């Protein structure tokens, strides 16, 4: 068994950045010429696999973002992803932690 697949003795929180494994697929470009289309399903898959967090890029206008424009979600895409995430986590008996002033 690979040491990377071996269960640890202690459960450690894990976070994932779903935009990284999305890669830059030149044959499957979204309307913004990037890979943002792959971020929501990869986020949901990571949560279903047990990830405790996700790092997502969100921008009001991703095409004008100075950094990571090709993987940034719009605010509406982010809201939709969060609704789907809450549904998946509910099935797994987990929930989305709320932090910050709007928690």
DOFILO-40704 format. One line per 4 residues: number of its first residue (from 0); for each residue x, y, z of N, C-alpha, C, O, CB. Coordinates in steps of 0.2 Angstrom, whole numbers, padded with zeros to 4 digits. Atoms other than C-alpha are relative to their C-alpha. Glycine has a CB too. Example, Ala and Ser with C-alpha at 12.3 -4.5 7.8 and 13.67 -1.06 7.14 Angstrom:
# residues 2
0 = 0004:-0006:0000:0062:-0022:0039:0004:0006:0000:0009:0005:0003:-0005:0000:0006; -0004:-0006:-0001:0068:-0005:0036:-0004:0005:0003:-0001:0011:0004:0002:0002:-0007
This chain:
# residues 103
0 = 0004:-0006:0000:0000:0000:0000:0004:0006:0000:0009:0007:0004:-0005:0000:0006; -0004:-0006:0001:0007:0017:-0005:-0001:0004:0007:-0006:0004:0010:-0003:0004:-0005; 0000:-0004:-0006:0011:0028:0010:-0005:0006:0000:-0008:0009:0005:0006:0003:0002; 0004:-0006:0001:0000:0042:0002:-0008:-0003:0001:-0012:0001:0002:0000:0003:-0007
4 = 0007:0003:-0001:-0016:0030:0003:-0001:-0003:0007:-0007:-0005:0008:-0001:-0005:-0006; 0000:0004:-0006:-0012:0022:0020:-0004:0005:0005:-0003:0011:0006:0006:-0001:0003; 0003:-0004:-0005:-0025:0028:0033:0004:0002:0006:0008:-0001:0008:-0006:-0004:0003; -0004:-0002:-0005:-0018:0039:0046:-0003:-0002:0007:-0009:-0003:0007:0001:0008:0000
8 = 0003:0002:-0007:-0020:0036:0065:-0004:0006:0002:-0008:0005:0006:0006:-0001:0005; 0004:-0006:-0002:-0027:0054:0067:-0003:0003:-0006:0000:0004:-0011:0005:0005:0004; 0003:-0003:0006:-0039:0062:0056:0002:0007:0000:0001:0011:0005:-0008:0000:0001; -0002:-0007:0001:-0032:0079:0050:-0005:0003:-0005:-0007:0000:-0010:0007:0000:-0002
12 = 0004:-0004:0005:-0043:0092:0041:0004:0001:-0006:0010:0001:-0006:-0002:0007:0003; -0004:-0001:0006:-0039:0093:0023:-0005:0005:-0005:-0011:0005:-0004:0000:-0006:-0004; 0003:-0005:0005:-0043:0107:0010:0002:-0001:-0007:0008:-0004:-0008:0001:0007:0002; -0002:0001:0007:-0043:0106:-0009:-0001:0007:-0004:-0005:0010:-0002:-0004:-0006:-0003
16 = 0001:-0006:0005:-0041:0119:-0023:-0002:-0003:-0006:0002:-0005:-0010:0007:0004:-0001; 0002:0003:0006:-0052:0112:-0036:0002:0002:-0007:0002:-0001:-0012:-0008:-0001:0000; -0002:-0003:0006:-0046:0124:-0049:0007:-0003:-0003:0008:-0003:-0009:0001:0007:0000; -0007:0002:0002:-0028:0116:-0049:-0001:-0007:-0004:0002:-0007:-0010:0004:-0002:0006
20 = 0000:0006:0004:-0033:0098:-0055:-0005:0001:-0006:-0005:-0003:-0011:-0004:-0005:0004; 0004:-0001:0006:-0045:0106:-0068:0004:0000:-0006:0002:-0001:-0011:-0005:0006:0001; -0005:0000:0005:-0030:0109:-0078:-0002:0005:-0005:-0007:0009:-0005:0001:-0006:-0004; 0001:-0005:0005:-0030:0120:-0094:-0002:-0004:-0006:0002:-0006:-0011:0006:0005:-0001
24 = 0002:0004:0005:-0040:0109:-0106:-0002:0004:-0006:-0007:0008:-0007:-0006:-0004:0002; 0001:-0005:0006:-0038:0118:-0123:-0006:-0003:-0004:-0009:0001:-0008:0006:0000:-0004; 0006:0002:0004:-0052:0107:-0131:-0007:0001:0003:-0012:0000:0000:0001:-0008:-0001; 0006:0000:-0003:-0065:0110:-0118:-0001:0007:0004:-0002:0008:0010:-0001:-0005:0006
28 = 0000:-0007:-0003:-0065:0129:-0115:-0007:0003:0002:-0012:0001:-0002:0003:0005:-0005; 0007:-0003:-0002:-0079:0138:-0106:0000:0007:-0004:0004:0009:-0008:0000:0002:0008; 0001:-0007:0003:-0086:0155:-0112:0005:0005:0001:0006:0009:-0002:-0007:0002:0002; -0006:-0005:-0002:-0072:0164:-0103:0006:-0003:-0002:0011:0000:0000:-0001:0001:0008
32 = -0006:0002:0002:-0059:0154:-0111:0005:-0003:0005:0011:-0002:0005:0004:0005:-0004; -0004:0003:-0006:-0054:0145:-0095:-0002:-0006:0002:-0005:-0010:-0002:0000:0005:0006; 0002:0007:-0003:-0057:0130:-0084:-0005:0001:0006:-0006:-0004:0010:0006:-0004:0002; 0005:-0001:-0006:-0070:0138:-0072:-0006:-0005:0000:-0008:-0007:0005:-0002:0007:0000
36 = 0006:0004:0001:-0083:0126:-0079:0001:-0007:0004:-0003:-0010:0006:-0001:-0002:-0007; -0001:0007:-0004:-0074:0111:-0070:0001:0001:0008:0001:-0004:0011:0007:-0002:-0003; -0001:-0002:-0007:-0072:0120:-0053:-0006:-0003:0004:-0005:-0006:0009:0001:0007:0001; 0006:0003:-0004:-0090:0116:-0046:0000:-0007:0000:-0001:-0010:0006:-0006:0003:-0003
40 = 0000:0007:-0001:-0090:0098:-0050:0006:-0003:0004:0005:-0008:0008:-0001:-0004:-0007; -0005:0003:-0004:-0073:0095:-0043:0000:0002:0007:0002:-0002:0011:0007:0003:-0003; 0001:-0002:-0007:-0077:0105:-0027:-0005:-0005:0003:-0004:-0007:0009:-0003:0007:0000; 0004:0004:-0003:-0092:0094:-0025:0003:-0007:0001:0001:-0011:0006:-0007:-0001:-0004
44 = -0003:0006:-0001:-0082:0078:-0028:0005:0000:0006:0005:-0005:0009:0004:-0002:-0007; -0005:-0001:-0005:-0069:0084:-0016:-0004:-0001:0007:-0001:-0004:0012:0004:0006:0000; 0004:0001:-0007:-0082:0086:-0002:-0003:-0007:0001:-0003:-0009:0006:-0006:0005:-0001; 0003:0007:-0001:-0090:0069:-0006:0005:-0005:0002:0004:-0010:0005:-0003:-0002:-0007
48 = -0006:0005:-0002:-0073:0061:-0004:0003:0002:0007:0007:-0002:0009:0006:0001:-0005; -0002:-0001:-0007:-0071:0069:0013:0004:0007:0001:0006:0008:0007:0004:-0005:0002; -0004:-0006:-0001:-0062:0086:0010:-0004:0004:0005:-0010:0004:0005:0001:0004:-0006; 0003:-0004:-0005:-0065:0098:0025:-0001:0007:-0003:-0004:0011:0001:0004:0000:0006
52 = 0000:-0007:0003:-0063:0114:0014:0002:0000:-0007:0005:-0005:-0010:0005:0004:0004; -0002:-0001:0007:-0061:0121:-0003:0002:0007:-0001:0000:0012:0002:-0006:-0002:-0005; -0002:-0007:0002:-0052:0136:-0010:-0002:0002:-0007:0000:-0001:-0012:0008:0000:0001; 0003:-0002:0007:-0062:0144:-0024:0002:0008:-0001:0002:0012:0003:-0007:-0001:0001
56 = -0001:-0007:0003:-0058:0160:-0034:-0007:0002:-0002:-0010:-0001:-0006:0005:0001:-0005; 0006:-0003:0002:-0073:0171:-0035:0001:0007:-0002:0004:0011:0002:-0006:-0001:0006; -0001:-0007:0002:-0074:0188:-0044:-0007:0002:-0003:-0010:-0002:-0007:0006:0000:-0006; 0006:-0003:0003:-0088:0199:-0049:0000:0000:-0008:-0005:-0001:-0011:-0001:0008:0002
60 = -0001:0000:0007:-0081:0200:-0067:0006:-0004:-0001:0011:-0001:-0002:0000:0007:-0003; -0006:0004:0000:-0069:0185:-0069:0004:0002:-0006:0010:0002:-0006:-0002:-0007:-0001; -0004:-0002:0006:-0064:0191:-0087:0005:0006:0002:0010:0007:-0002:-0004:0002:-0006; -0005:-0006:-0001:-0056:0207:-0079:0004:-0001:0007:0008:0003:0009:-0005:0006:0001
64 = -0004:0002:-0006:-0048:0198:-0064:0007:0001:-0002:0009:-0002:-0007:-0002:-0007:0003; -0007:-0001:0001:-0030:0202:-0062:0004:-0007:0001:0010:-0008:-0002:0003:0005:0004; -0003:0007:-0001:-0026:0184:-0056:-0005:-0005:0000:-0011:-0005:0002:0003:0001:0007; 0004:0006:0001:-0033:0167:-0060:-0007:0001:-0003:-0012:-0002:-0001:-0001:-0003:0007
68 = 0007:-0001:0003:-0047:0174:-0071:-0003:-0006:-0004:-0009:-0007:-0004:0001:0006:-0005; 0003:0006:0004:-0048:0158:-0081:-0003:-0005:0005:-0007:-0010:0002:0006:-0003:-0003; 0003:0005:-0005:-0053:0148:-0065:-0005:0003:0005:-0008:0000:0009:0005:-0004:0004; 0004:-0003:-0005:-0063:0161:-0056:-0007:-0001:-0001:-0009:-0001:-0007:0001:0008:0000
72 = 0008:0001:0001:-0082:0158:-0053:-0003:0007:0001:0000:0012:0004:-0003:-0005:0005; 0004:-0006:-0001:-0094:0172:-0055:-0004:-0001:0007:-0004:-0006:0010:-0006:0001:-0005; 0003:0001:-0006:-0104:0176:-0039:-0006:-0005:0000:-0007:-0008:0004:-0003:0007:0002; 0005:0004:0001:-0119:0167:-0046:0002:-0007:0000:-0001:-0012:0003:-0004:0002:-0006
76 = -0003:0007:0000:-0109:0151:-0050:0002:-0002:0007:0001:-0008:0009:0006:0000:-0005; -0002:0002:-0007:-0102:0152:-0032:-0006:-0002:0004:-0006:-0007:0008:0004:0006:0003; 0006:0001:-0003:-0119:0153:-0025:-0003:-0006:-0001:-0006:-0010:0003:-0006:0006:-0001; 0002:0006:0002:-0125:0139:-0035:0004:-0006:0002:0001:-0011:0004:-0001:0000:-0008
80 = -0005:0005:-0003:-0110:0128:-0030:-0001:-0001:0007:-0001:-0007:0009:0007:0002:-0002; 0001:0001:-0007:-0113:0132:-0012:-0007:-0004:0002:-0007:-0008:0006:0000:0007:0003; 0007:0004:-0001:-0132:0126:-0013:0001:-0007:-0001:-0001:-0011:0003:-0005:0003:-0005; -0001:0007:0001:-0126:0110:-0021:0004:-0003:0005:0003:-0009:0007:0003:-0001:-0007
84 = -0005:0003:-0005:-0112:0108:-0008:-0004:-0001:0006:-0003:-0007:0009:0005:0005:0001; 0004:0001:-0006:-0125:0110:0006:-0004:-0006:0000:-0005:-0010:0004:-0004:0006:0002; 0004:0006:0001:-0136:0097:-0001:0004:-0007:0000:0002:-0012:0003:-0003:0000:-0007; -0005:0006:-0001:-0121:0084:-0003:0002:-0001:0007:0002:-0007:0009:0006:0001:-0005
88 = -0002:0000:-0007:-0115:0088:0014:-0005:-0003:0005:-0004:-0007:0009:0003:0006:0003; 0005:0003:-0005:-0132:0085:0022:-0001:-0007:-0001:-0003:-0010:0004:-0007:0004:-0003; 0001:0007:0001:-0133:0068:0014:0005:-0004:0004:0004:-0009:0006:0000:-0002:-0008; -0006:0003:-0003:-0116:0064:0022:0000:0002:0008:0004:-0001:0011:0006:0003:-0003
92 = 0001:-0002:-0007:-0122:0071:0039:0005:0005:0002:0007:0006:0008:0001:-0006:0004; -0005:-0005:-0002:-0110:0086:0038:-0004:0007:-0002:-0009:0007:-0005:0006:-0001:-0004; 0003:-0007:0001:-0113:0105:0036:0005:0005:-0002:0011:0003:-0001:-0004:0002:0006; -0005:-0005:0002:-0105:0120:0029:0001:0005:0006:-0004:0007:0009:-0003:0005:-0006
96 = -0002:-0004:-0006:-0096:0130:0043:-0001:0007:-0003:0001:0009:-0008:0007:-0001:0002; 0001:-0007:0001:-0101:0148:0043:0005:0005:0004:0005:0004:0010:-0007:0003:0001; -0005:-0004:-0003:-0087:0161:0047:-0001:0007:-0002:-0003:0008:-0008:0007:-0003:0000; 0000:-0007:0002:-0086:0180:0046:-0006:0004:0002:-0010:0001:0005:0001:0000:-0007
100 = 0006:-0004:-0002:-0098:0194:0047:-0006:-0002:-0002:-0011:0001:0000:0002:0007:-0002; 0006:0002:0003:-0111:0186:0036:-0002:-0007:0002:-0006:-0010:-0001:0000:0001:-0007; 0001:0007:-0002:-0111:0170:0045:-0007:-0001:0003:-0009:-0006:0005:0005:-0003:0005
